[in-house]
Amino acid sequence: MNWGKGLVIVMLLFIGFIVSMSCYMFSMPADDYDHEYYEKGLNFNQDYAKEKQVVTDKAQPVVKQVNGEVSMEFKLPAIGTIKLINPLGKSKDLMFPLNTNTGTQASIPLNRLTTGRWSIRIDWKSGNKGYLYQQDLYINGK
C-alpha cells in the first residue's frame, strides 16, 4: 500500500469519528441548567435584604418534623409561601401557601414528601417587613 491510500484511509477514519461524535452529542439530553439564572440575579439584592432582616429581627423560624408533618413556628403571624426543593430535580419541588392567621404556627403534611434530603425556603411577611429563610432538612418518612 502506498502513502496516498493510507492518507485517504486516515482522513476517512477521522471524518467518520467527527460524524459519530456529532451524532452522539446531539442524542444526549439538554444540559439541566437554571433557566431563571438572570432573573434570580436581578432579585438577589431583595432576597439578601430579606435574609438579613431575619438575622436583624431574630425572626428565624423553628422548623422540625413532628407527628407526620413538618412544623414551623414563627415569632409573629406570617403570610407568604413555603417552597420545598428536592435535589432530584425541579419536577419534584413543592410549593405551599403560608398563612398562620393570628397564630404563629404552620405545618405541612408529609404525605406528599419522599424520604430524603430537602431544602426548605420560606418567604413571608410579618407586619410590614419581608423575610426569607432557607434551611436543609432530612425527611425521615411518614
URKA-V52885 format. One record per helix or strand of 2 or more residues. SS is the DSSP state (H for helix, E for strand). FROM is the first residue (numbers start at 1). LEN is the number of residues. If there is no record, write none. Layout:
BEGIN
ss->SS from->FROM len->LEN
ss->SS from->FROM len->LEN
END
This chain:
BEGIN
ss->H from->3 len->25
ss->H from->37 len->6
ss->H from->44 len->14
ss->E from->62 len->5
ss->E from->69 len->5
ss->E from->79 len->8
ss->H from->90 len->3
ss->E from->94 len->6
ss->E from->105 len->5
ss->H from->110 len->3
ss->E from->116 len->11
ss->E from->129 len->11
END
